[in-house]
Structures are given as C-alpha cells and as structure tokens.
Amino acid sequence: MFLLTTMPFYNVEIPIVIIAVAYIVTTLVIQRKATDTKKMRSVQLQIQEITKQLNEMIKNKAPNEEISKKQKEVMPLVTSSLKMQLKPMFMIFPLFILIYYILLPHLFGQYSKDTVTLFSFQLNYLMFFFAIVFLLGIISSIGILIYDKKKAAKEKVEFDVVGTKS
C-alpha cells in the first residue's frame, strides 16, 4: 500500500487495523440499536417546523409572550433530540477508552517507540489506531448519512402518498 509504509513495526499494522474495523462495526451496531432513528427524525422535523414558525413570528414582530411560548414549546424537543443523540456515546466512549488505554498497550506496548508512516505522518501504534478509527468513522458516517437520507426521503414519499405514517 503506497499510503502505508512500515518501518520496524513488525507487521502489527494489520492487527491494529482489524481492531479498528471491529471497533467501528461495534459502534455502528450500538448506535443503530441505541437510537430510534424514526423517532429522532420525527422530533427533528418538529423542531424544524417550530423553528420556522418562530422565525416567522420574529420577522412579523409578534408579541414577546407568543415568541416566548413558542420557544418553551421547542426546548423540550431539543432536549429530547440531544438525549437521543448522546445516548449511544455513553456506551461507545468507554469502549474506546478500554481499547485505547488497556487493550492496545497490552498487545503492542513493546512497539511504542516504532512508527508507521500514514499520509506522510509518523505515527506510533496508538496514533495509528486513532487515525484509522477516525478515517473509518468519517467514511462510515457518510455512508450511514446517505442511507438515512434515502430512507427518510422514501418514508416522506410514502407519507405523502398514503397521508399517514407507515
């Protein structure tokens, strides 16, 4: 691989990449199981609708009491959305800490002074793991985002055609 050249790292890159891929797959499963995506989309649509109404009220110089009432209406929804988004992090972050600070040093601690060149950066085994997780995380997040957008658009079309949620 032209992006990855090894110095005296003794082929530990492959196990680190395997651990990183396993971590990413595990986090994706946790995110999907811990988050109700339909409910989150519904809440986000409600927030968007109320925000549009709020902006119109501000633009039309509505009384402060009405604006305040509308803001109080949206705050519980925002809080609920934030809780739904953060819920998987309470499981994923400890897993990362466990791998990064316990598993990797136990398995590869003897290679702590050795480096790998990735995109012209010299990385030790911990930073190599972090870089791989970061890159795979971005790639998988983009893939999931595209999938979710298509699914949401399909659900919206079904909603528009039938007139009720399916």
Secondary structure, DSSP 4 states (H G I P E B T S, - for coil): -TTEEESS-TT-HHHHHHHHHHHHHHHHHHHHHH--HHHHHHHHHHHHHHHHHHHHHHHTT--HHHHHHHHHHHHHHHHHHHHHHHTTHHHHHHHHHHIIIIIHHHHHGGGTT--EEETTEEE-HHHHHHHHHHHHHHHHHHHHHHHHHHHHHHHHHHHHHHSS--
